[in-house]
Amino acid sequence: MSTSFPTARLTLGQMRRSTGRLAAAGVAILISTAFVTVTLLAGSVIQGTTHDMVAAEYARADVVVSLDDMTDASFSADDVAAVADVDGVETVQPVTSWSGDLRNGGRGGYQTFAPVPADPRLSPLELTDGAWPAADDEVALTPEVADRLEVGLGDTVTLGRTLYPEGWADSEAMDPAEELGDPEDVTETLTVTGLLADPYGAFSIYGGAAAVPAATLDAWNAEEPWPNPVRELVVTLGTPLDGAAVPAAVDDAIRTATADAPADVSVQTVEEVATEQTAAQTGGQDLVFLVFVLTFAAIALLIAAMVITNTFQVLVAQRTRTLALLRCIGAGTGQLYRSVLLEAAILGAVASAVGIVTGAVLAQVALLVAPAFDLGVPIPSAITLTWQSVVLPLAVGTLVTVLAALAPARSATRVAPLAALRPADAPTLRARAGRARLVISILCLVGGFGLLGVGVALGTAGSPQFGLVAAVGGGALAFFGVVLSAVLWLPRVAAGLGSLVARSGPASRLAVANTLRNPRRTAATSTALLIGVTLVTMMSTGAASARISADSLLDESFPYDVSVSTSAPEYIDDMRAAVADTEGVGATALVTQAPVTLEGVEDTGVVAADPGDLADVVNVPEEAALLTEGSILLTEEAADSLSLGAGDTASVVGPEGEVDLTVVITGSEALNRTVTTGDLARVVDLETPGNAWTDIWAQISGAEAAAVLTDVQDAAAQVDGDAFVMGPAAQAAQFRQVVDVILGIVVGLLAVAVVIALIGVTNTLSLSVIERTRESATLRAIGLSKEQLRGMLAVEGMLIAGVGAVLGVVLGLVFGWAGAATALSIMGDVRYAVPWTDIVAVLVVALVAGLLASVLPARAASRTSPVAALGVE
């Protein structure tokens, strides 16, 4: 092989003699490809976890059959049976629930019940102890409910239900009891047979759940005057879909079987339903996957490519004289060119392969240790390798390394052998090349930032997909312009800042002079850290902005923390007092709802509350503060549907009269059609039962939402009248926990980015110090002490690293805010953050890295005698 392929022999020989130097570039490539691998593997974990939480109620079903309209239409038992008879369908179960008064002595209250699944794959609840209930007098409980009732396996609880006379719902009498007789309250004893887990928090908003046999639940629901409609069916197939689409034959058969359903039927996979629900919660896009995975992976690839390029360029540039010597002994320019490229390909492939294995191991370790941090959501126990997570990092690492070697290889072959043998520092730019570089970099900067602005505009205009493409492309082009032009301005900036320390002694003055004497070396060293710091700051800024933007979105989606409904309006004041006295509850408000005619639209539900009380309990107090006597809060969409605008007059008509209210536009969907209690009382008699219903909204103050929800349920149970308690704050806390998990993954990736930055600056600074061994020896020979030599290199290293870090922070903030504006605008108003802690940490790490990277090699140089060092080649 060595005879037939002299280029390969030359390459392998060069690599054997340059193992130490290649190791530096190999480490950068390894870490960069590991970074990309971890990012791609984390993406699948993020996507799977988020979708599982959003679609928790569908568990592991294959198909969801649902009614499309928003009325009270319901699937019938015949519809369920018809779907069960479809070929390929294994199990069908209606998605339904029921609420009853579940107690153990004085503890408990209204509780949500779920059916025992016909197939374990059809329920978000998992049996952890005991057995599923099989009889009418058996029940299984989630830990929250069991703890609240203070019961365990084998204990008994009581269930209070109300049996209404037949025809109650159809009665037109003001008081159906006068015509049909009083409802009958019954109490049943249930034995706890099992304990359940709710890993994805499907019932967290209700403070847990109880499970009874499906037939029992259906019977209880059928006895209600207004039974809960069955709007969805979950289906398992004989052949699981495993991510595939619903087979056309099954789709058609289910639609045919439900042809008599009271509304149009939709047949979707659970993945499709989860995607729709995630999109609905994030303004129309799959935020988690789109923003935190694709964008982050693209940026990771881009920055990793820059680190690899910079490191390999320094490596090849330092071997220019060796390559020229080979020219002298007969090697052709083509052989040298191919040798460098082959060396780059081998190095890139080997280092990338090791990086992929390293990334996969790191990802697996992260999954194994994650449960110890109580993330609150179940995550996979093992990584799932995809072809993308293997092929993409390998291809990128190899290709980028080869591309990085093109320019140095070409320049080495163009140098005359005798000229290359002359002692010289690293090559400097000629004026013509400098002018060309300046023009190209300006075009890149102007075009890049312009494209970045277009991306932000597209994102805020509602086209985040195109906006992200434009923003990532523009950011990459602008950053390339910054890196390309760095050799022209960065040394001068470093020297300008260095003037602040130049008066401290000759070593400092020499350090400042060195930053200008070889601009290539200064720019290469500082750019290595500039790249890493820009990445870290950009992602920290984006993550912090995403966190506070997500908090804002959750506050709008869940405007209050706890709501309490009671079936006995006469006890509403007692109920409010009990809730207000609960530890962890900060403020309460009475919120009344009633149907009115709004601008000619009959049976429009409006919400009424005291403005002061409402502002105290909602999570968007600034929106509630817009409510005043004589006004009505409407969202922009609701106002447009009524042909109204801000300041217009809206007519509200009720049984007691009519009132004209001034329209105030609100950004909170939950406060849509809100008026004051006084204005509602002018058109509706609020004292007459049945005209309106009043709930209690409460705010949780400085306590865990789930714990307070349990305490509120206990307090409400002590008041006469049935109470139904819901805790949106508990569900909001779960979504916040998902965001925290995602950002935790991002922080982990940022730790890798910091390592990449440190490798880059250490490589370039160390190689720079080695390159200047003869120069350092000359300074020693004319009287510079060892301490002064080390001080000079330390100041130079810290100065160059500090400039790169500061510029990286500025660029990172700009790119991070631009990315947030582009990607997060689909959530609503974007909140911009400055991660001060991260910025300070990055600056400190950069200075320490510059110090260590220069001082350690300088120590070795200072130990070499000047005479010996002057002989070094």
Secondary structure by P-SEA (a helix, b strand, c coil): cccccaaaaaaaaaaaaaaaaaaaaaaaaaaaaaaaaaaaaaaaaaaaaaaaaaacccccccbbbbbcccccccccaaaaaaaaaccccccccccccccccccccccccbbbbbccccccccccccccccccccccccccccaaaaaaacccccbbbbbbbbbbcccccccccccccccccbbbbbbbbbbbcbbbbccccccccccccccccaaaaaaaaaaccccccccbbbbbcccccccccccaaaaaaaaaaacccccbbbbbcaaaaaaaaaaaaccccccccccccaaaaaaaaaaaaaaaaaaaaaaaaaaaaaaaaaaaacccaaaaaaaaaaaaaaaaaaaaaaaaaaaaaaaaaaaaaccccccccccccbbbbcccccaaaaaaaaaaaaaaaaaaaaaaaaccccccccccccccccaaaaaaaaaaaaaaaaaaaaaaaaaaaaaaaccaaaaaaaaaaaaaaaaaaaaaaccccaaaaaaaaacccccccaaaaaaaaaaaacaaaaaaaaaaaaaaaaaaaaaaaaaaaaaaaaaaaaaaaccccbbbbbccccaaaaaaaaaaacccccbbbbbbbbbbbccccccbbbbbccaaaaaaccccccccccccccbbbbcaaaaaaacccccbbbbbbcccbbbbbbbbbbccccccccccaaaaaacccccccccbbbbbbbbbccccaaaaaaaaaaaaaacccbbbbbbaaaaaaaaaaaaaaaaaaaaaaaaaaaaaaaaaaaaaaaaaaaaaaaaaaaaaaacccaaaaaaaaaaaaaaaaaaaaaaaaaaaaaaaaaaaaaccccccbbbbbbaaaaaaaaaaaaaaaaaaacaaaaaaaaaccaaaaaacc
